[in-house]
Amino acid sequence: MRFSRAAVLAVTLAALFVPAAANAAPAAAGRGPGRTVTLPVRDALAGLPVLDEDRTGYRRAAFKHWVDADKDGCNTRAEVLKAEAVIAPEQGVRCRLTGGEWYSPYDDRYLQGPRRLDIDHLVPLAEAWDSGASAWTAAEREAYANDLGDGRALIAVSATSNRSKADQDPTTWLPPAVGYRCQYVTDWIADKTRWTLSVDPSEEAALAQTLSRCPNTPVTVTLAR
């Protein structure tokens, strides 16, 4: 299910990626787009730059979305909904989706029909801007906002939970479903690693506190930058 989404991302990121290297720890393989790294999540957190955040100049419109990267008639939102459906929706003209069922892990709910769901940027666009994306090109921000190459980046969740989260980081918001919190912070760190984003000091402390109650799960990330 996730692999089909990677094919879509290849169109968006073609100008940004170089051929992938074999799996290796960052110290051995270095960094760079297309490289794949695997390391324990606590090591991944320790490897993120710690910097104060700056939202100066942020505009949501600076991250163009939702796009139809592979020109198949379905934009990024629709691609995520199709990939994550528990019961597949029917696809009509211009990729109009009807019916179907989804599981929202943030609040441990099953939802019928696509209108009840939002597609959440796991690391919100404003948070990405604060953490380094303000210096990116427009093409890089578009690629981030439509990242179908890593199933952790975009997630279909209930509109209620997504709007409760808004642009908060784990300092002030964690999923209401307590059993999902370890997965959430692990995926957050993986996404920031993928895009070479920083964490601020309070965010780092909140992530470390949550991880102290979680397995030190290995994460595998293909670097986008």
Phi, psi and omega per residue, in radians:
M1 nan -0.774 3.135
R2 -1.226 -0.559 -3.012
F3 -1.142 -0.582 3.132
S4 -1.113 -0.536 3.137
R5 -1.228 -0.542 3.126
A6 -1.101 -0.603 -3.137
A7 -1.121 -0.627 3.121
V8 -1.184 -0.739 -3.113
L9 -1.092 -0.552 -3.087
A10 -0.990 -0.585 3.127
V11 -1.181 -0.770 -3.080
T12 -1.191 -0.654 -3.008
L13 -1.785 0.182 -3.050
A14 -0.953 -0.642 -3.095
A15 -1.406 -0.193 -3.054
L16 -1.785 -0.442 -3.009
F17 -1.638 2.662 2.917
V18 -2.043 2.879 -3.110
P19 -0.955 2.436 -3.075
A20 -1.239 2.538 3.052
A21 -1.650 2.958 3.087
A22 -1.157 2.713 3.120
N23 -0.975 2.335 3.113
A24 -2.838 2.691 3.070
A25 -1.200 2.661 -3.075
P26 -0.973 -0.669 -3.092
A27 -1.096 -0.565 -3.099
A28 -1.546 -0.661 -3.005
A29 -1.671 -0.261 -3.025
G30 1.278 -3.010 -3.122
R31 -2.053 2.960 3.114
G32 2.539 2.583 -3.102
P33 -1.027 2.400 3.121
G34 1.636 -0.291 3.115
R35 -1.323 2.490 3.114
T36 -1.898 2.261 -3.132
V37 -2.170 2.565 3.062
T38 -2.286 2.232 3.132
L39 -2.814 2.754 3.106
P40 -1.044 2.551 -3.026
V41 -1.070 -0.583 3.127
R42 -1.197 -0.584 3.046
D43 -1.202 -0.658 3.099
A44 -1.084 -0.738 3.089
L45 -1.086 -0.765 -3.133
A46 -1.104 -0.427 -3.118
G47 -1.481 -0.148 3.137
L48 -1.382 2.399 3.072
P49 -1.073 2.462 3.092
V50 -1.863 1.952 -3.070
L51 -2.477 2.632 3.024
D52 -1.166 2.606 -3.114
E53 -1.558 2.695 3.132
D54 -2.517 1.998 -3.098
R55 -1.682 0.166 -3.125
T56 -0.941 2.225 3.056
G57 1.432 0.062 -3.086
Y58 -1.149 2.341 2.977
R59 -2.418 2.277 3.129
R60 -1.019 -0.571 -3.134
A61 -1.143 -0.228 3.096
A62 -1.205 -0.267 3.103
F63 -1.932 1.613 -3.072
K64 -1.146 2.171 3.084
H65 -2.840 2.785 -0.102
W66 -1.593 2.366 -3.101
V67 -1.880 2.841 3.049
D68 -1.868 1.443 -2.971
A69 -1.099 -0.667 -3.078
D70 -1.733 0.136 3.039
K71 0.996 0.643 3.120
D72 -1.716 0.108 3.131
G73 1.658 -0.165 -3.132
C74 -1.975 2.162 3.123
N75 -1.400 -3.135 -3.045
T76 -1.021 -0.757 3.133
R77 -0.990 -0.833 -3.125
A78 -1.136 -0.663 3.129
E79 -1.078 -0.725 3.118
V80 -1.160 -0.774 3.126
L81 -1.047 -0.750 3.133
K82 -1.148 -0.705 -3.082
A83 -1.218 -0.572 -2.993
E84 -1.794 0.037 -3.122
A85 -1.108 2.367 3.001
V86 -1.359 -0.729 2.974
I87 -2.102 2.113 -3.006
A88 -1.089 2.406 3.045
P89 -1.366 2.897 2.992
E90 -1.492 2.421 -3.117
Q91 -1.899 2.129 -3.125
G92 -1.871 -2.739 -3.125
V93 -1.090 2.444 -3.130
R94 0.981 0.573 3.070
C95 1.074 0.585 3.058
R96 -1.311 2.150 -3.093
L97 -1.766 2.355 3.076
T98 -2.358 2.697 -3.138
G99 1.207 -2.758 3.133
G100 1.489 2.935 3.128
E101 -2.478 2.527 -3.125
W102 -2.346 2.709 3.037
Y103 -1.888 2.214 3.103
S104 -1.741 1.802 -3.056
P105 -1.233 -0.390 -3.130
Y106 -1.041 -0.693 -3.090
D107 -2.177 0.265 3.013
D108 0.978 0.946 -3.085
R109 -2.320 2.576 2.953
Y110 -1.745 2.393 -3.070
L111 -2.270 2.424 3.111
Q112 -1.809 2.312 3.077
G113 1.533 2.365 -3.035
P114 -1.182 -0.386 -3.088
R115 -1.172 -0.310 -3.121
R116 -1.556 0.042 -3.079
L117 -2.033 2.581 2.910
D118 -1.938 2.710 2.961
I119 -1.722 1.965 -3.081
D120 -1.572 2.307 2.862
H121 -1.343 1.946 -3.060
L122 -0.869 -0.926 2.936
V123 -1.629 1.903 -3.003
P124 -1.004 2.740 -3.112
L125 -1.025 -0.750 3.128
A126 -1.119 -0.682 3.100
E127 -1.142 -0.696 3.078
A128 -1.076 -0.754 3.099
W129 -1.012 -0.851 3.142
D130 -1.026 -0.520 -2.936
S131 -1.776 0.171 3.074
G132 2.427 -0.380 -3.055
A133 -1.220 -0.242 3.086
S134 -1.078 -0.416 -3.125
A135 -1.646 -0.008 -3.087
W136 -1.399 2.900 2.976
T137 -1.339 2.856 3.079
A138 -1.051 -0.637 3.136
A139 -1.149 -0.682 3.121
E140 -1.170 -0.711 3.119
R141 -1.157 -0.662 3.067
E142 -1.104 -0.727 3.120
A143 -1.093 -0.716 3.110
Y144 -1.098 -0.796 -3.061
A145 -1.198 -0.288 -3.106
N146 -2.180 0.590 -2.994
D147 -1.278 1.707 3.089
L148 -1.710 0.042 -3.086
G149 -1.494 -0.174 3.098
D150 -2.383 2.041 -3.044
G151 -1.106 -0.139 3.119
R152 -1.523 -0.314 -2.960
A153 -1.285 -0.713 -3.114
L154 -2.180 2.361 -3.048
I155 -2.503 2.355 3.099
A156 -1.412 2.103 -3.116
V157 -2.414 2.936 3.112
S158 -1.062 2.494 3.095
A159 -1.029 -0.599 -3.137
T160 -1.078 -0.846 -3.099
S161 -1.208 -0.652 -3.132
N162 -1.137 -0.710 -3.106
R163 -1.324 -0.438 2.997
S164 -1.184 -0.686 3.114
K165 -1.208 -0.790 -3.090
A166 0.924 -2.182 -3.107
D167 -1.892 0.437 -3.098
Q168 -1.355 2.627 3.018
D169 -1.752 3.109 -3.055
P170 -1.142 -0.095 3.030
T171 -1.127 -0.643 -3.038
T172 -2.119 -0.123 3.141
W173 -2.574 2.287 2.956
L174 -2.315 2.737 -3.110
P175 -0.983 2.435 3.070
P176 -1.009 -0.549 3.092
A177 -1.315 1.751 -3.031
V178 -1.008 -0.627 -3.111
G179 -1.166 -0.229 3.141
Y180 -1.695 -0.086 -2.977
R181 -1.165 -0.650 3.102
C182 -1.093 -0.764 3.110
Q183 -1.095 -0.703 -3.087
Y184 -1.094 -0.876 -3.102
V185 -1.232 -0.574 3.069
T186 -1.096 -0.775 3.125
D187 -1.183 -0.639 3.090
W188 -1.013 -0.826 -3.137
I189 -1.146 -0.706 3.108
A190 -1.081 -0.729 -3.125
D191 -1.166 -0.717 3.104
K192 -1.176 -0.611 3.069
T193 -1.132 -0.773 -3.119
R194 -0.988 -0.712 -3.047
W195 -1.800 0.177 3.105
T196 0.928 0.864 3.099
L197 -1.702 2.673 3.141
S198 -1.577 2.988 2.960
V199 -2.147 2.616 3.036
D200 -1.562 2.897 -3.032
P201 -1.009 -0.726 -3.124
S202 -1.228 -0.621 3.086
E203 -1.122 -0.780 3.115
E204 -1.023 -0.768 -3.129
A205 -1.130 -0.721 3.139
A206 -1.143 -0.731 3.106
L207 -1.108 -0.779 -3.131
A208 -1.116 -0.676 3.135
Q209 -1.111 -0.793 3.120
T210 -1.138 -0.765 -3.133
L211 -1.100 -0.435 3.134
S212 -1.105 -0.300 3.123
R213 -1.854 0.199 -3.035
C214 -2.166 2.763 3.008
P215 -1.099 2.576 3.091
N216 -1.438 1.177 -2.993
T217 -1.167 2.342 3.013
P218 -1.171 2.417 3.055
V219 -2.072 2.432 3.077
T220 -1.969 2.197 -3.047
V221 -2.333 2.310 2.940
T222 -1.642 2.080 -3.027
L223 -1.226 2.320 3.096
A224 -1.636 -0.268 3.133
R225 -2.435 nan nan
